[in-house]
Amino acid sequence: MKTVDGYHKSSYSGHSGECVEVSEGPVTGVRDTRYRELGRLDVPAGEWAALLASMRVGR
């Protein structure tokens, strides 16, 4: 489910109150749901895709 500002909870976050949200596009925004006011980490889409691919290989 997307938030008003276009973020959605990571499927890896589980059901705890400590989650990661992402907003995907040309630049992917990553933020902590507990501390949204502290900002976000912006990552170019290609780098985000490479990170996810590298995590899948390690499974």
C-alpha positions in Angstrom: 0.0 0.0 0.0 1.4 3.4 -1.0 1.5 6.4 1.3 0.2 9.8 0.3 3.7 10.8 -0.8 4.3 7.7 -3.0 6.3 5.5 -0.6 5.5 1.9 0.1 6.7 -0.5 2.8 9.4 -2.8 1.9 8.3 -6.4 1.7 11.3 -7.4 3.7 10.2 -5.3 6.7 7.8 -7.8 8.1 5.0 -6.8 10.5 7.1 -5.1 13.1 6.7 -1.3 13.7 10.3 -0.8 12.5 10.0 -0.6 8.7 11.8 0.7 5.6 9.8 2.5 3.0 10.8 3.1 -0.6 9.6 5.4 -3.4 10.8 4.0 -6.7 11.4 6.1 -9.8 14.4 7.6 -11.6 15.7 8.2 -8.1 14.7 5.8 -5.4 14.0 7.3 -2.0 14.6 5.1 1.1 13.5 6.1 4.6 12.8 4.7 8.1 9.1 4.8 9.0 10.0 5.6 12.7 12.0 8.7 11.7 10.5 10.1 8.5 11.3 13.6 9.7 15.0 12.9 9.6 14.9 12.6 5.8 15.6 10.0 3.2 18.4 8.4 1.3 18.1 9.1 -2.5 19.7 6.5 -4.8 19.8 6.5 -8.6 17.5 3.8 -9.9 20.3 1.8 -11.5 22.2 1.6 -8.3 19.0 0.6 -6.4 18.4 -2.2 -8.9 22.1 -3.4 -8.5 21.7 -3.4 -4.7 18.6 -5.5 -4.9 20.1 -7.9 -7.4 23.2 -8.4 -5.3 21.0 -9.2 -2.3 19.0 -11.8 -4.3 22.3 -13.6 -5.3 23.3 -14.0 -1.7 20.1 -15.8 -0.7 
